[in-house]
Each structure stands twice: as C-alpha cells, then as structure tokens.
Amino acid sequence: MIADPVVQTAQPAPRELSHAPGRRSSDRLWSATLTTLGGAVLVVAGVILFSLGHVSAPLWRTVHVFDFLFGSVWDPEREKFGALTYIYGTVVTSTVALLLAAPVSIGIALFLTEMAPSQLRPLVSFPLELLAGIPSVVYGLWGLFVLVPLLRERIEPLLGRALGFLPFFQGPPIGLGFLAAGMLLAIMILPTMTSISIEVLKTVPGAQREAALALGATPWEAIRMAVLPYARAGILGAVILGLGRALGETMAVTMVIGNTPRISASLFAPGYSLPSVIANEFAEASGAMHTGALAALGLVLFGVTLIFNSLARLLVRAAERGPGRRR
C-alpha cells in the first residue's frame, strides 16, 4: 500500500515591517509628546513645593520645624505660630469621616457587585454619581442649614444621654464642631470610596465565588471567605484615597467646623482644620511671617496628602497582583 505523497504548500514570505523615515519621525514625536505630558505633572508638583517653600522661608528662619508642628499657640500679632491645633482638627474630622463612610461604602460596593439584581444597579449607582458632582460649597450650605440643626436638636443630645460617659460625647450640643465636619466629609468621600471599591471587587475571579458556593458556602460566607480576602488591599487603597479627599476638603468643612482653634476630646466641640485656616486667613494675612506660616501649613497638608496617595497606589497595585503572587 503506497502512502499518499505529502503535498507541501509554499508559505508566503513574512512581510517586513515598514521603517519609512516618516513613520519613525511620527513615532518619535508621539513618544516625546507623551513623555512631556507625563513629566509636566512632576514639574507642576515641583513648582508648587518650590513656591510654598519660598513663601514660608521667613518663618523657618525664626521658628524651628518641631516648634511649628507641635506648638498650639497661633498668634499672628506676636508672631507665634503653632500648627498642632489645626493638624489635630484635620486628623479628627478625617478619622470620623472614615469611620462613618468606610463601612457604608464597602457595603454598597458589595451589594452592587454581589447581590443586587441588574435592574436595581443603575438606580443605586446614579445617586452616587450625582453626589460626586455636587460642589463642596453646596455641601457646606446643606450642612449649615440642615445637618447642624439636626445635630444640635436631636443627634448630639441623644448621643450625650447614651454615651455621655465617654469623653468624645461630652459638652453642650452646639451643632457646629468636629462631628458635623466629620459627617459632612463622610457624605462627600462616600462616592469616591464606593466607586473604587466596586472596580476592585470586579477584579475578583468568578471561579473563587463559584468554588466557595460549590463547597456549600452561603452567599455571605462566599463573600467573606473568597471575595473580601482577595480584594482587601484594593479596598484599603480606596479608603486611603477617601482619606486624601477628606484631608484636603476646605469650603464645606470651614462652614460647619466652628473655626475655633482649640484641642478638645469632645466631638461636640468646635475646632479648626488646616485647609480652613488657610482659606480664612490668607486673604487678610499681614506681614511675611503670617503669610509664611500659612504657606507652611500648606506644605504640611501637601506632604500628608502625598504620603497617603502614594500608599494608596501601592496597595491598589498589590491588589491587582492578587493574593499569593506578591513578591
């Protein structure tokens, strides 16, 4: 029995890539344009740091950096400047905002990605997108005319009666203060944290959910054991990005925090924050020392925001690799 001859067909020769001079020139131009645009971000950040450092130079000639960071006296007339009161107010309001917004945002993200029917998701997503586009001054007006009276008449008296044994809920119910600013910030950072958490949860492989359900887990057990551990780092990155937004918020916080430079353990007490004091005093600053102190506050706020945003990028990158594949 004679085997059929193998018929060899001629393969077309591979096409050579075009190396025309015009193509190379356009590629170089496009690469140079993208590099310039990317470097412009660093240039802008460098210009901001240089400008703040130049304006704050008169302060650093007479005040040590530790005295400025840990001093609590702010008296422009005597040229005594301490930022501790404003750092404290910024940290307290941002912490209250995170404690209120993080559970709600994570819960909304889990509901939209794991449990909500497809017809209901647009009804929940649209209000979140609407909240993200509202100007901060509108939030401030709403907080001043709605949130502050509600806190003064109902919420703060109730918290005082139920939790008055704690130092955080003592004092007269004024309405204006750390609690009002923290609650308003929680509403403002909720869309950012929720949208990022949703995108992180979408990266969880569906096989993990299916494997947990196949082993007999309930939907909540599948979320707790298969979804949340995989997305933990990314959700933490979303929380840190929300913290960066809360640290830099100015107008809304200025309208409800009370603008009183004091350190108090009570959330009912009025306070001050770094962005608020800069916005309130910069237009009326007299003298190089006062202006330099406000610029130094801007440097402190810039540094804190830069640190937290850098941490957020690292955590999101770790979440993209997933558990078990970290170096």
BELHULIN-V782992 format. One record per residue. RES is the residue in one letter. SS is DSSP state (H for helix, E for strand, L for the rest). Layout:
RES_SS, RES_SS
This chain:
M_L, I_L, A_L, D_L, P_L, V_L, V_L, Q_L, T_L, A_L, Q_L, P_L, A_L, P_L, R_L, E_L, L_L, S_L, H_L, A_L, P_H, G_H, R_H, R_H, S_H, S_H, D_H, R_H, L_H, W_H, S_H, A_H, T_H, L_H, T_H, T_H, L_H, G_H, G_H, A_H, V_H, L_H, V_H, V_H, A_H, G_H, V_H, I_H, L_H, F_H, S_H, L_H, G_H, H_H, V_H, S_L, A_H, P_H, L_H, W_H, R_H, T_H, V_L, H_L, V_H, F_H, D_H, F_H, L_H, F_H, G_L, S_L, V_L, W_L, D_E, P_L, E_L, R_L, E_L, K_E, F_L, G_L, A_L, L_H, T_H, Y_H, I_H, Y_H, G_H, T_H, V_H, V_H, T_H, S_H, T_H, V_H, A_H, L_H, L_H, L_H, A_H, A_H, P_H, V_H, S_H, I_H, G_H, I_H, A_H, L_H, F_H, L_H, T_H, E_H, M_H, A_L, P_L, S_H, Q_H, L_H, R_H, P_H, L_H, V_H, S_H, F_H, P_H, L_H, E_H, L_H, L_H, A_H, G_L, I_L, P_L, S_H, V_H, V_H, Y_H, G_H, L_H, W_H, G_H, L_H, F_H, V_H, L_H, V_H, P_H, L_H, L_H, R_H, E_H, R_H, I_H, E_H, P_H, L_H, L_H, G_H, R_H, A_H, L_H, G_L, F_L, L_L, P_H, F_H, F_H, Q_L, G_L, P_L, P_L, I_L, G_L, L_L, G_L, F_H, L_H, A_H, A_H, G_H, M_H, L_H, L_H, A_H, I_H, M_H, I_H, L_H, P_H, T_H, M_H, T_H, S_H, I_H, S_H, I_H, E_H, V_H, L_H, K_H, T_L, V_L, P_L, G_H, A_H, Q_H, R_H, E_H, A_H, A_H, L_H, A_H, L_L, G_L, A_L, T_L, P_H, W_H, E_H, A_H, I_H, R_H, M_H, A_H, V_H, L_H, P_H, Y_H, A_H, R_H, A_H, G_H, I_H, L_H, G_H, A_H, V_H, I_H, L_H, G_H, L_H, G_H, R_H, A_H, L_H, G_H, E_L, T_L, M_H, A_H, V_H, T_H, M_H, V_H, I_L, G_E, N_L, T_L, P_L, R_L, I_L, S_L, A_L, S_L, L_L, F_L, A_L, P_L, G_E, Y_L, S_L, L_H, P_H, S_H, V_H, I_H, A_H, N_H, E_H, F_H, A_H, E_H, A_L, S_L, G_L, A_H, M_H, H_H, T_H, G_H, A_H, L_H, A_H, A_H, L_H, G_H, L_H, V_H, L_H, F_H, G_H, V_H, T_H, L_H, I_H, F_H, N_H, S_H, L_H, A_H, R_H, L_H, L_H, V_H, R_H, A_H, A_H, E_H, R_H, G_L, P_L, G_L, R_L, R_L, R_L
